[in-house]
Amino acid sequence: MTGHLDTAGDLERLLGEALRATATVARWRSVADETWCHVTPVTGTTPEQGWKLHVSATVASAPAILTQALGVLLAEDSAFKFARSREKVSVLNSRSTPRGSSGKFLTVYPKDDAAAVRIAEELHRATAGLAGPQILSDRAYAPGSVVHYRYGAFVARRRLSDEGLLVTYIKDPDGNPVEDRRTGRYLPPSWAVCPFPTAPAAPAAPAA
């Protein structure tokens, strides 16, 4: 139940505070809908597809995670969105949300692979120790991290599938449309080269 959460727009207000604190109001444009606050740089363009980042959070950790993430993202120039209230976070983490979308509190649309790798590492460091659920459709950036990634669509391009269903699609290197499948498993396209480093190795055991 989320009826006790009187939090409408509470996380969205943190964005305004961060923009003023960093004197970056003029660099960003924000638009809110029922669930999301969409934030885009005034200059530059967002790719149609690529390696996107997702950050998970609990209802309790969402304000701290967003505050830490904004410290990273407002210094960059890649678009992002986040759930605009803790009530929406509760819904996103509930069993009623499809497994392919569950847990995705904040999404970053990096302008290129280099930005994706850099932002992922900075977000991982900034949110270390904060709690969030595992995102089943993604791969965790590092063990225990709330930062995850997957390859997929940045904009909602849709077409009819062979089964007659309206699906979101991406394009393969030859320009052919391929369904952007969002399931409860990490399934990147075979042709998408992962730019992220492998999981950090375990610390070496001390010498005897």
N, C-alpha and C positions, 0 to 999 in steps of 0.2 A: 504493500500500500504506500502511496506517495502523498495522500491527501494532507498529511500533517506538515509537509514541506511548503512553507509560504516563501518561496525563493525566486519568484518571477524576475528574470533578468539580473539576478545577483552576480553571476559570473561575468555577464556583459559589462557590468559597472567596473569590474577590475580592469578591463581593457581601457576604458576612458581614463582611469587613474594612471595606468602605465604609460599611455600616450602622452599625458601631461607631464608626468615625471621625467620622461626621456626626451621631451620636446620634439616628438616625432609626429604630432597630429597632422601636419601638412603632408607627410609622406604616405599616409594610408587612407583608404576608404573602407568603411564598414557598413554592412547591410545585414539586418536580422530578419529571420523568418520565425515560424513558430518554434522550431527546435534549435536552429543554428545561428551563430553570428559569423558571417563571412567577412574576412579581412583580406583586402588586396592592395598591393602597392599602386600608387597613383601612376607611376611610370613602369614601363616594361610589360611583358606579356607572359601568360601562363601556358605551358605546353598542353597539348591535348591528352597526353598520356605519359607514363614514366613510373619511376620508383617513388611511391608516396610513403609518407611516414604517418603512423598512427600512435598516439599516446593514450594509454588507458588511465583511469582514475576511479576511485571509489567516491561515494557521496561526500565522505569526510575529507578525503585528500584532494578533491578537485580544486578548491581555491588555492591551495599551496602549489599544486602542480601547474595550474594556469599561470600563477604569478611567476614561477620560475621559468616556465616556457616563454612567456612574453618577454622576459629579459633577454632571451636568445633570439626570438623571432623578429622583434622590432629592430634589431640591429642588422637583420638580413633584408632581402627583397624578394622573398617567395611568398605566395599566397597561402593562407591557412584558414581553417574554420574551427569552431569549438562549440560544444553544447552550451547554450546561453544561461542555463540555470542548473542548480543541483537536482531539482526535480527531474529535468531531462536526463541527467546522468543516471539517476535511479532507474528510469525507463530503459535507457540504453543497456544497462547491466542486468535487466530482468530477463526472465525466461521467455517473455512474450516477444523479445527482439530476435530476429533470425540470426543464426550462428555466424553468418557471413558479415553481419554488421555489429554484432554484440561487442560492447566494451570500447568502442571507438569514440573516446571523448574529444580528442583533438586530432585533426588531420592537417598535414602540411603537404603542399604541392610544390616541391623544389623546382627551381628553374632549369636545373641540369643535374647530371649525376654527381658532379663535384660538390654542388651545394647540398645534395641529399646526404652524402657521406659526412660532410662537415656539420650540418645541422643535426644529424642523428647523434653524432658523438657529443656535441654540445648539449643537446637535450638530455642525453643519457647521464652526463655528468651533473647537469643542473637538477635533475629529478632523483638522483641517487638516494635510496633510503625511503622514498615515498611509495605508497601502496597503490596497486592497480591490478585488475584481472588480466589474465593471459588473453590475447586476441587470437582466436583459433584460425582465422583466415590468413594470418601473417606469421612472419618469423620474428622472434624477439631479437633485438639488436645485440643483447648480451644476456647471459643467465640472470634472471631476477629483475631485468630492466622493464620499465613501463613503456619503453620506446620499441615500436615494432615497424616492420616494413613489408610492402608487397608491391608487385608491378600491376598497374591497372589504369583505368581511365581517370583523367582529371576533369573532363567535361562530359556531360551526359549525352553521348551520341547513341541513338537507338535505331534498331532495325528489327524486322521480323525474322525470327529464326526459321530453320527448316521445319520446326514443329508448329509454326504459326504463332509463336510467342514474341512479345515485344521485349527485346533484351538490349542491355548496354554492350557496346562493342569497342574494341581497340583494333588497331591495324598491325599486321605483321610487316616485316621488312619489305615485302613486295607490294604493300598497300592493300592486301586483302583483309576484309573485316573478319574479326575473330571475337567470339563472345567473351566478355570480361566476367568470368565465373567467380562469384563470391560465395564460397562455401565454408564449411567448418574445417577446411584443411588448407595448408600453404601449398598452392599449386601454380607457380610462376610459368609463363610461357617458355617453351623450350629454347626460343631464340633470344630471350631477354637475359643479357649478361649481368649478373649480380655485381654491383660495384662495392658492396660492403665487405669489410674484413671479416674473417672467420671469428667465431667466438673466442675470447681471450683464453689462453692456456691457463691451466690451474697453476698456482704458485709452486715452484720447485720445493721439494722436501729439503729440510736442512741437512747439511752434511753430517755423517755419523761421527 
